[in-house]
């Protein structure tokens, strides 16, 4: 039942696959129900667009060379910016959403 609850949290977009592993570990360690472990460990997905956009803007400003590569058509370079944003949000942002926003910010949407 607890595994099903973790799967539902992932399906509902409240938890990433990567963070789900930490929730399962917490449940197995006796820290409580999945929702409780997620809350106690601060593992919920970041859904605040302004927070995500701020992290993207910061990453873009910190890596102007990568931004130029993306604008020049090397879209694979966006991975470095996405990685920086994921690090800034402690892995709690939706990587696909971050990538879309990065590409849009660099004129590649």
C-alpha positions in Angstrom: 0.0 0.0 0.0 2.8 2.4 0.8 4.6 1.6 -2.5 1.3 2.4 -4.3 1.1 5.7 -2.4 4.7 6.6 -3.6 3.7 5.6 -7.2 0.7 7.9 -6.9 2.8 10.8 -5.7 5.0 10.3 -8.8 2.1 10.0 -11.1 0.5 13.2 -9.6 3.7 15.1 -10.2 4.3 15.7 -6.5 7.5 13.6 -6.5 10.2 12.8 -9.1 11.4 9.3 -9.8 14.7 10.1 -8.3 13.2 11.6 -5.1 10.8 8.7 -4.8 13.7 6.4 -4.0 14.5 8.6 -0.9 10.8 8.4 0.2 10.8 4.6 -0.1 14.0 4.5 2.0 12.4 6.7 4.6 9.3 4.5 4.7 11.4 1.3 5.0 13.4 3.0 7.9 10.1 3.5 9.8 9.9 7.3 9.3 6.1 7.1 8.5 3.8 7.2 5.6 5.1 8.4 2.2 3.4 11.8 2.4 5.0 12.3 5.9 8.4 11.2 4.8 8.2 13.5 1.7 7.2 16.5 3.9 9.7 15.8 6.7 12.6 15.4 4.2 11.5 18.4 2.0 11.3 16.3 -1.1 8.2 17.7 -2.8 8.6 18.9 -6.4 9.0 22.6 -6.8 6.0 23.9 -8.6 6.5 27.6 -8.1 7.2 28.9 -11.6 8.7 32.1 -10.2 11.2 30.2 -8.1 12.1 28.0 -11.1 12.4 30.9 -13.4 14.7 32.7 -10.9 17.0 29.7 -10.8 17.0 29.5 -14.6 17.9 33.3 -14.9 20.7 32.8 -12.3 22.1 29.8 -14.2 21.9 31.7 -17.6 23.7 34.7 -16.1 26.4 32.5 -14.6 27.0 30.7 -17.9 26.9 33.2 -20.8 29.2 31.0 -23.0 26.7 28.1 -22.8 23.8 30.4 -23.6 25.7 31.5 -26.8 26.2 27.8 -27.8 22.5 27.1 -27.3 21.6 30.2 -29.4 24.0 29.0 -32.0 22.1 25.8 -32.4 24.0 23.5 -30.0 20.9 22.6 -28.0 22.7 19.7 -26.2 24.5 22.4 -24.3 21.3 23.2 -22.5 22.0 20.2 -20.3 24.6 22.2 -18.4 22.0 24.9 -17.6 19.4 22.3 -16.7 21.9 20.6 -14.4 22.7 23.9 -12.7 19.0 24.6 -12.1 18.4 21.1 -10.8 21.3 21.6 -8.4 19.9 24.9 -7.3 16.5 23.4 -6.7 18.0 20.3 -5.0 16.6 18.1 -7.7 13.0 19.2 -7.0 12.2 20.9 -10.2 10.7 19.0 -13.2 13.7 18.6 -15.5 11.6 18.6 -18.7 9.9 21.8 -17.6 13.2 23.4 -16.8 14.6 22.4 -20.2 11.6 23.9 -22.0 12.0 27.2 -20.1 15.8 27.3 -20.8 15.2 26.7 -24.5 12.6 29.4 -24.6 14.8 31.8 -22.7 17.6 31.1 -25.3 15.2 31.6 -28.3 15.2 27.9 -29.2 11.5 27.1 -28.3 
